[in-house]
Amino acid sequence: MIHDGGWFKWCSRAVNYVWSSSQAVGETWPNAFASQAMMVAVCSGKPEQPGNWYAESRNVREDFKRFFDLALDNIDAVALMTDCDNSRLKATAYYGDIYFFLPSRRAPLRGGQQKRP
């Protein structure tokens, strides 16, 4: 999730939600390459059931407030990627639909999706 800093790109902020091979779920750390980005482990380790779809849910507004003290009404970009070059591991990932809901609503799980414990 990205909040654009406008003309001042160094003012842009990002929260990166990751499936980490080494960090525990819930761990957070600064991005090694961009000081204005925070990493959040939403999953960790090998998938319990490879080949299954998993659904994740985050309160993006709360995360931006927590990490950057920003009270956002919108985000400027969503970026998706599968990146494991730093760990030298291999990964295959598929991405489904992304939904944004008000905090009072939850996204329904679709056929075949599982919420990670």
C-alpha positions in Angstrom: 0.0 0.0 0.0 1.4 3.3 -1.0 0.7 6.9 0.1 2.3 9.2 -2.5 4.4 12.1 -1.3 3.6 14.2 -4.4 6.4 16.3 -5.7 8.5 15.2 -2.7 9.0 11.5 -3.4 10.9 11.1 -0.2 7.6 11.9 1.6 5.9 8.8 0.1 5.2 6.0 2.6 4.5 2.3 2.0 3.4 -0.6 4.1 4.5 -4.0 2.6 2.5 -7.0 3.7 4.7 -10.1 3.3 4.7 -13.9 3.6 8.1 -14.2 5.3 10.3 -17.2 5.3 12.1 -16.1 8.5 10.0 -13.5 10.4 7.2 -14.6 12.7 3.6 -13.5 11.9 3.0 -10.0 13.3 6.7 -9.0 13.2 7.4 -5.6 11.7 10.7 -4.2 10.4 11.9 -1.3 8.3 12.5 -2.1 4.6 16.2 -2.6 4.0 16.2 -0.5 0.8 13.7 2.3 1.5 13.5 3.9 4.9 10.0 5.2 4.2 8.6 1.7 3.9 7.7 -0.8 6.7 7.4 -4.5 6.3 4.7 -6.6 8.1 4.8 -10.4 8.2 1.2 -11.6 7.7 2.2 -15.2 7.0 5.4 -17.1 7.9 7.2 -20.2 6.8 6.1 -22.8 4.3 2.4 -23.0 3.3 0.5 -25.6 5.4 -1.3 -26.7 2.3 0.5 -25.7 -0.9 -1.8 -25.1 -3.8 -4.6 -23.6 -1.6 -5.7 -20.0 -1.7 -5.4 -18.0 1.4 -7.2 -14.8 2.4 -5.7 -12.0 4.4 -7.3 -9.0 6.0 -5.6 -5.8 7.3 -6.7 -2.4 8.5 -4.6 -0.3 6.2 -5.6 2.9 7.9 -4.5 1.7 11.3 -1.2 0.4 9.9 -0.4 3.8 8.3 -1.3 5.5 11.6 0.8 3.1 13.6 4.0 3.3 11.4 3.9 6.8 10.1 1.4 8.7 12.2 -0.7 9.4 9.1 -4.5 9.5 9.2 -5.3 8.5 5.6 -8.6 8.7 3.8 -7.2 7.0 0.7 -4.2 5.2 -0.7 -2.5 6.1 -3.9 -1.3 2.7 -5.2 -1.3 -1.0 -4.6 1.6 -3.1 -5.7 1.8 -6.9 -5.8 4.9 -8.9 -6.3 6.6 -12.2 -5.5 10.2 -11.5 -4.5 12.6 -13.9 -2.8 15.9 -12.9 -4.3 17.3 -11.8 -0.9 16.6 -15.2 0.7 17.7 -17.1 -2.4 14.6 -19.3 -2.2 12.0 -20.1 -4.9 8.4 -19.1 -4.8 5.3 -19.3 -7.0 2.4 -17.0 -6.1 -1.0 -16.2 -7.6 -3.0 -13.2 -6.7 -6.8 -13.0 -6.6 -9.2 -10.1 -6.2 -8.3 -7.3 -3.8 -11.1 -5.6 -1.8 -11.2 -2.6 0.4 -13.9 -2.4 3.1 -14.8 -0.1 5.8 -13.5 -1.4 9.2 -17.0 -2.4 10.2 -17.3 -4.9 7.3 -15.3 -8.0 6.5 -14.5 -9.4 3.1 -16.3 -12.7 2.5 -14.1 -15.7 1.8 -14.6 -17.1 -1.7 -14.7 -20.7 -2.8 -11.5 -22.4 -1.9 -10.0 -19.6 0.2 -8.9 -20.3 3.7 -8.1 -17.8 6.4 -4.6 -18.5 7.8 -4.7 -19.4 11.5 
